[in-house]
């Protein structure tokens, strides 16, 4: 793992990681708190490395010091689930596989309608010199494995990520402001990369700069997002556009964008919400009703949203019967 000022969470992460790891490599990029001491007290090898606004660089430093046959990558604000702990050894015993994709539950602040965001990342892979991270931000190992002919399998094993509960990272740095600085610098070098523009749009949205978010996501589309990005990313891109359109009372557009999100993932909570609410604003209650009902049953919907949603569902049902 790579760390900086993670004393509030690293102990929990490492104590659980010790149940499956033979060695722990921690690359510290400039902590001024007790992070390195906590890591060492739990048996980790701590490597000091100067931060260069490059996540792949720091990740690859950690890989260079790893001696095991397999590598499990975690962040200090993550926790390996109990079910995953007992199955990792089974995965690494498979001689035909080179890497595994884990499910990530990224928990969100209480004011969000969704309890957590779900994503998938390659976090367990063979220790081979040709497998190295790419990308200064939102770094990836999967392309290197695939390009080398390695076989990667998606699993249902879960890693819980708690970092999004807080706006700050590395102790006191605003995560979104840090990411914005890095992304803007990279885009000067790669001004036609749709993935970078997608990440820029998401970052602007988290900072409340909605027009810039919209413009960045449109740039992603302009530069070939639909041909070059994965269905998972396209789903997220259109989901954000649907939220931005809803915020501007562009209800037809919000429904259209949300339909892309639902095409890639019929259970997309945000797309269900945006579509249902947009149809209500358009006085199309019969169309709104099934989306709101499905949203009400969604396992990631926060409990505090259910009462108001019940009211909306009852209203739509009544208005539909009156038509």
C-alpha positions in Angstrom: 0.0 0.0 0.0 0.9 3.6 -0.4 0.2 6.0 2.5 0.4 9.5 3.8 -0.9 10.6 7.3 -3.2 7.6 7.7 -2.8 7.0 11.4 -6.5 7.2 12.0 -7.2 4.1 9.8 -4.1 2.1 8.9 -4.0 0.0 12.0 -7.4 -1.6 11.3 -6.5 -2.2 7.7 -3.2 -3.9 8.5 -4.5 -6.0 11.3 -6.9 -7.7 8.9 -4.4 -7.8 6.1 -2.0 -9.7 8.3 -4.4 -12.6 8.4 -3.7 -13.3 4.7 -0.4 -11.6 3.9 3.1 -13.1 4.5 4.7 -9.6 4.2 3.5 -6.1 4.2 5.1 -3.3 2.1 4.1 0.3 3.0 5.3 3.1 0.8 5.1 6.3 2.8 5.0 9.5 0.7 5.7 12.0 3.4 3.6 11.4 6.6 4.1 13.8 9.5 1.9 11.7 11.9 2.4 8.3 13.4 1.6 6.3 10.2 5.1 4.8 9.6 5.5 3.9 13.3 2.1 2.1 13.4 3.0 0.2 10.2 6.3 -0.9 11.6 4.8 -1.9 14.9 2.6 -4.4 12.9 5.6 -5.8 11.1 5.4 -3.8 7.9 8.4 -2.9 5.8 8.2 0.9 5.4 9.7 2.6 2.3 10.1 6.3 2.3 9.4 7.8 -1.2 9.1 11.4 -2.4 5.6 12.2 -3.7 5.6 13.3 -7.4 1.8 13.6 -8.0 2.0 10.2 -9.5 0.0 7.3 -8.0 1.4 4.7 -10.4 4.9 5.7 -9.6 4.3 5.2 -5.9 2.4 1.9 -6.4 5.2 0.5 -8.6 7.8 1.3 -5.8 5.8 -0.9 -3.5 5.8 -3.7 -6.2 9.6 -3.5 -6.5 10.0 -4.3 -2.8 7.5 -7.2 -2.7 9.0 -10.7 -2.6 5.9 -12.9 -2.5 4.5 -14.8 -5.4 1.2 -12.9 -5.3 0.4 -9.3 -4.5 -2.7 -7.9 -2.7 -3.1 -4.2 -3.0 -5.0 -2.2 -0.4 -5.3 1.4 0.7 -5.1 2.3 4.4 -8.8 3.4 4.4 -9.9 0.0 3.1 -10.8 -3.2 4.9 -10.7 -6.7 3.4 -14.1 -8.3 4.0 -14.4 -11.4 6.2 -15.5 -13.6 3.3 -12.6 -12.5 1.2 -10.1 -13.3 3.9 -10.9 -16.9 3.8 -10.8 -17.3 0.0 -7.7 -15.5 -1.1 -5.4 -18.5 -0.6 -7.8 -20.6 -2.7 -7.5 -18.0 -5.5 -3.7 -17.9 -5.4 -3.5 -21.7 -5.6 -5.0 -21.6 -9.1 -2.0 -21.9 -11.5 -4.0 -20.9 -14.5 -4.9 -17.4 -13.3 -2.7 -14.2 -13.2 -5.0 -11.7 -11.5 -8.4 -11.2 -9.8 -10.9 -8.4 -9.8 -12.5 -7.5 -6.5 -15.8 -5.8 -5.8 -15.4 -2.4 -4.0 -18.0 -0.9 -1.7 -17.2 2.8 -1.5 -19.2 4.1 1.4 -20.7 7.6 1.0 -21.6 10.4 3.4 -25.0 10.2 5.1 -26.4 13.0 3.0 -26.1 10.9 -0.2 -29.1 8.9 -1.3 -27.0 5.8 -1.9 -25.3 4.0 1.0 -22.3 3.1 -1.1 -21.0 3.1 -4.7 -20.0 -0.2 -6.2 -17.0 -0.6 -8.5 -14.6 -3.3 -9.6 -10.8 -3.2 -9.4 -7.9 -5.6 -9.9 -6.4 -6.0 -6.5 -4.8 -9.4 -6.4 -2.2 -10.4 -9.1 1.0 -12.4 -9.6 4.3 -10.7 -8.7 5.8 -10.3 -12.2 8.1 -7.5 -13.4 6.0 -6.8 -16.4 2.9 -6.1 -14.3 3.2 -2.4 -13.4 0.7 0.3 -12.8 -0.2 2.9 -15.4 -1.6 6.4 -14.9 -0.6 9.2 -12.6 -4.1 9.2 -11.1 -6.8 6.5 -11.0 -4.0 4.2 -11.7 -4.6 0.7 -13.2 -2.7 -2.6 -13.2 -5.2 -4.5 -15.4 -3.9 -3.2 -18.8 -0.4 -4.4 -18.1 -1.6 -7.9 -17.1 -3.8 -8.2 -20.2 -1.2 -6.8 -22.5 1.3 -9.5 -21.2 -1.2 -12.3 -22.0 -2.2 -12.8 -18.4 -5.6 -14.2 -17.4 -7.8 -12.2 -15.1 -11.0 -13.3 -13.5 -13.7 -11.2 -11.8 -14.7 -12.4 -8.3 -17.4 -11.6 -5.8 -14.8 -10.9 -3.1 -15.4 -7.6 -1.3 -13.2 -4.8 -0.1 -14.9 -2.1 1.9 -13.6 1.5 1.3 -14.3 4.2 3.8 -12.3 7.1 2.4 -15.2 8.7 0.6 -16.9 9.4 4.0 -14.4 12.2 4.3 -13.6 15.1 2.0 -10.0 15.2 3.0 -7.3 12.6 2.3 -3.7 12.2 3.5 -4.6 13.9 6.8 -5.8 17.3 5.6 -5.7 17.6 1.8 -9.0 18.1 0.0 -9.2 14.9 -2.1 -11.0 16.5 -5.0 -8.8 19.6 -5.1 -5.7 17.3 -5.2 -7.2 15.2 -8.0 -8.1 18.3 -9.9 -4.6 19.6 -9.9 -3.2 16.3 -11.1 -5.8 15.8 -13.8 -5.3 19.3 -15.2 -1.6 18.7 -15.4 -2.0 15.4 -17.1 -4.5 16.7 -19.6 -1.9 19.2 -20.8 0.1 16.2 -21.9 -2.9 14.1 -23.1 -5.5 16.6 -24.3 -7.7 14.0 -26.1 -8.0 11.3 -23.5 -11.7 10.6 -22.8 -11.0 8.8 -19.6 -9.1 11.7 -18.2 -12.0 14.1 -19.2 -14.5 11.7 -17.5 -12.5 11.8 -14.3 -12.2 15.6 -14.6 -15.9 15.9 -14.9 -16.5 13.7 -11.9 -14.0 15.8 -9.9 -15.6 19.1 -10.9 -19.0 17.7 -9.9 -17.7 16.7 -6.4 -16.5 20.3 -6.0 -19.9 21.7 -7.0 -18.6 23.2 -10.2 -21.5 21.8 -12.3 -21.0 23.7 -15.6 -17.3 22.7 -15.7 -18.3 19.1 -14.9 -20.8 19.1 -17.8 -18.2 20.6 -20.2 -15.6 18.1 -19.2 -17.9 15.1 -19.7 -18.9 16.5 -23.1 -15.2 16.6 -24.0 -15.0 12.9 -23.0 -17.8 12.1 -25.5 -16.2 14.3 -28.1 -12.9 12.4 -27.9 -14.5 9.0 -28.4 -15.8 7.9 -25.0 -18.3 5.6 -26.5 -15.7 3.7 -28.5 -12.8 3.8 -26.0 -14.3 3.5 -22.5 -15.7 0.5 -20.7 -19.4 0.0 -20.2 -18.9 0.6 -16.5 -17.4 4.0 -17.0 -19.9 4.9 -19.7 -22.7 4.1 -17.2 -21.1 6.4 -14.6 -20.5 9.1 -17.2 -24.1 9.2 -18.3 -25.3 8.9 -14.7 -23.5 12.1 -13.8 -24.8 13.9 -16.9 -28.3 12.9 -15.9 -27.8 14.4 -12.4 -26.5 17.6 -13.9 -29.4 17.9 -16.4 -31.9 17.3 -13.6 -30.2 20.1 -11.6 -30.8 22.4 -14.5 -34.5 21.3 -14.9 -33.7 19.8 -18.2 -36.0 16.8 -17.6 -36.1 15.3 -21.0 -32.3 15.4 -21.2 -32.0 13.9 -17.7 -34.2 11.0 -18.7 -32.2 10.4 -21.8 -28.9 10.4 -20.0 -30.3 8.1 -17.3 -31.5 5.7 -19.9 -27.9 5.1 -20.9 -27.1 4.4 -17.2 -30.0 1.9 -17.0 -29.0 0.3 -20.3 -25.6 -0.6 -18.8 -26.9 -1.3 -15.4 -30.7 -1.8 -14.9 -30.3 -1.5 -11.1 -28.4 1.8 -11.2 -29.9 3.6 -8.2 -29.2 7.1 -9.3 -30.6 6.6 -12.8 -33.8 5.1 -11.3 -34.1 8.2 -9.0 -33.4 10.7 -11.8 -35.8 9.1 -14.2 -38.6 8.8 -11.6 -38.2 12.4 -10.4 -37.9 13.8 -13.9 -41.1 12.1 -15.1 -42.9 13.5 -12.0 -41.8 17.0 -12.9 -43.1 16.4 -16.4 -46.4 15.3 -14.9 -46.0 11.9 -16.4 -46.9 10.0 -13.2 -47.7 6.6 -14.8 -44.2 6.6 -16.3 -42.6 7.7 -13.0 -44.3 5.1 -10.9 -42.4 1.9 -11.9 -39.0 3.6 -11.5 -39.8 4.9 -8.0 -41.2 1.5 -7.0 -37.9 -0.2 -8.1 -35.9 2.5 -6.4 -37.8 1.9 -3.1 -36.8 -1.7 -3.1 -33.1 -1.0 -3.9 -30.8 -2.5 -1.2 -28.4 0.5 -1.3 -31.2 3.1 -0.7 -30.7 4.9 2.6 -33.5 4.2 5.1 -34.1 8.0 5.7 -35.2 8.4 2.0 -38.0 5.8 2.2 -40.7 7.8 3.8 -40.6 10.6 1.3 -40.3 8.0 -1.5 -43.4 6.3 -0.2 -45.3 9.6 -0.4 -44.1 10.1 -4.0 -45.1 6.6 -5.0 -48.6 7.0 -3.5 -49.0 10.3 -5.2 -48.0 8.9 -8.6 -50.4 5.9 -8.1 -53.2 8.2 -7.3 -52.6 10.6 -10.2 -52.2 7.7 -12.6 -55.6 6.3 -11.6 -57.2 9.7 -12.1 -56.0 9.9 -15.7 
